[in-house]
Amino acid sequence: MTSTRFIITVIGIDKIGIVASITKVMADFNVNIVDISQTIMEDLFTMIMLAGVDSENFDLASFQKAMVEEGEELGVEVRVQHEDAFRFMHRI
């Protein structure tokens, strides 16, 4: 069994249910939260998570699609990036 990790970011106007809705999609795909940080600045909601899944057959594209669709329903922007891609893009 292999472990795959992702960086998930959620940004938008704060409203009730964002965390519940996003984590429900994660649970549906058996994605575990490894670490989480959330901040509300006035009415702006921001959340970043390090998440992981233990599966060789994990369908990243389907997970990304479901997360983006949930974000659209909530009126927030959701991005899911493989940890390696995130680290490569943000290296100094």
ZIDAGI-V431597 format. One record per residue. N is the residue number from 1. SS is DSSP state (alpha for helix, beta for strand, coil for the rest). Layout:
((N,SS) (N,SS))
This chain:
((1,coil) (2,coil) (3,beta) (4,beta) (5,beta) (6,beta) (7,beta) (8,beta) (9,beta) (10,beta) (11,beta) (12,beta) (13,beta) (14,coil) (15,coil) (16,coil) (17,coil) (18,alpha) (19,alpha) (20,alpha) (21,alpha) (22,alpha) (23,alpha) (24,alpha) (25,alpha) (26,alpha) (27,alpha) (28,alpha) (29,coil) (30,coil) (31,coil) (32,beta) (33,beta) (34,beta) (35,beta) (36,beta) (37,beta) (38,beta) (39,beta) (40,beta) (41,beta) (42,coil) (43,coil) (44,beta) (45,beta) (46,beta) (47,beta) (48,beta) (49,beta) (50,beta) (51,beta) (52,beta) (53,beta) (54,beta) (55,coil) (56,coil) (57,coil) (58,coil) (59,coil) (60,alpha) (61,alpha) (62,alpha) (63,alpha) (64,alpha) (65,alpha) (66,alpha) (67,alpha) (68,alpha) (69,alpha) (70,alpha) (71,alpha) (72,alpha) (73,alpha) (74,alpha) (75,coil) (76,beta) (77,beta) (78,beta) (79,beta) (80,beta) (81,beta) (82,beta) (83,alpha) (84,alpha) (85,alpha) (86,alpha) (87,alpha) (88,alpha) (89,alpha) (90,coil) (91,coil) (92,coil))
